[in-house]
Amino acid sequence: MKTLVIALGGNALLQRGEALTWENQYRNIDKVAASLGRLAQKYRLALVHGNGPQVGMLALQNAQCQHAEPWPLDVLVAESQGMIGYMLAQRLAAQPDMPNITTVLTRIEIDPNDPAFDDPGKFIGPVYAREQQDELEQRYGWQMKTDGHWVRRVVPSPRPKKILDSDAIKQLLESKHMVVCCGGGGIPVANGAHTEAVIDKDLAAALLAQQLNADGLIILTDADAVYAHWGTEKQYAIRAATPEQLAPLAKNDGSMGPKVAAVSDFVRSQKKSAWIGALDQIDLILAGRAGTCIRYAPD
């Protein structure tokens, strides 16, 4: 049985502008549960999920607590792994003929000297009106940047170097478990110290797929494909391309660029295919009728 790594975006589980409630997250999980159930009959599945809205919510709740010092982001990432992993497991286990589902608290090694610490750029938490920026920065000590028509908190996002718990993940997959892992990009670990950072879940998923020698990587998000000429009258969905053809789009823009870069790394290193598409279109994506397939093309 082949192995797929599937990355579920935090913004897909709680969509942009949507209230950060557990009911909304369950509803969005339900959109993909049946498709994942069908895939689980054909593949070993490792599910990686984002946590941008969720960990930002936890950090905001933490900052508003008057009776305790704020907890570091690495601990809050671990908290979000348990929360989202539990919710995924509950909904997926309700599908017929599902395998055992196990959530693995996953640590990922990062470089404490990564240049990302000097230029925070990873969005977390809810969006705010631009006129709120000064007040929020002064109240919480946040750094904020523009995100579309809004502003949003940003934190450092160092590159993942090594998934420390990949052996456990591999053993569970070989025992026919569906594994929820590397949640929120994984818990950033550097020399045993607390780390104020959040790892990009797409880069973590690509690294996991490489360490597992997976047969494919799928990144599911709130966009239905990679688009050429995005935001113009000439825009169109790219259905299939090589990493070289998509290279101009693989830029650190906080949106589609990191996803393209992540899948391109996997395709080049493993010489296997990867896909990007919408959360509720997994079946169509693998059938080549939706999303974008990034395929290996030998020189």
C-alpha positions, 0 to 999 in steps of 0.5 A: 500500500502506498503512502501519501502525506496530506497537508490541511491548511489552518485557514482551510479548517478555519477559513479567512474571516470565519469566526474562530469557533469549534463548530466552524472547525468541525464543519470544515473538517466534515467537508473532507472527512468522507474523501479522506475515508475513501483514500484511507482504503487505498493509501497509508495516510499521514495528515499534517495540519496548519494552525495559524488561526488556532495558535493565534487564538490561543496566544491572544487568549493567553495574552489576555490572562491577567493571572499568569505570564504568557506561555511561549509559542512552542508550547502553544503549538503543542497545545494546538496539535492536541486540540486539532488532532483530537477534532480530526480524529473524532470526525474521521473515526466516524467514517465507515471502515476507517483504520485506527487514527493516532495523533503524534505530538511532533517535534521538529528541529530548527536552527536558532540562528535562522534568518527568519528570526530577524524578519518575522513573516508568518501570519497567525491569529485573526485578521484585524482592520488596519486602523487597529494596528497601532493599538494592538502592537502597543497593547500586546507587543506584537509585530503586524503586517498587511494581509490582504485588506486587513492586518495580522500578527506575524511571527518568525517562521524558521525552516524545518531541519529534521522531524525528530519523531519520524520513526514513530510516525513511520511505525504507526503507518506500517501498522496501518494507522492513519497518523495526524502529525507535524501539526502546525508545522511541528513544535519548533525545537532548538537546543532545548530552549523555548522558541517563539516561532511557528514552522510553515506546515507546507515545508514540514509536510514536504520534509515529512514526505521526504523522510518517510519516502512517501509516494506523493504529497498533497497540499489542501488549502482554501484555493482551488489551484495554483493560478497564473496571472493571479488577480488579473483578467488573464488569470487561469488555473494551472492543471499540471506543471513541473517545478521549473515551470512554477519556479517564478511563483515559488516566492515567499509571499505568505500565500501560494508561494511557500506551497509551490516551493514546498511541493517543488522541493519534494518533487525534485528530491523524490522524483514523484508527483505532488498536488495543490488544491481545495480542501473539499476536492481531494478525489478530483485533484488525484483524478487530474480534474481539479487542483494543480499537479506538480510532476517530475520531469527528468532533464 
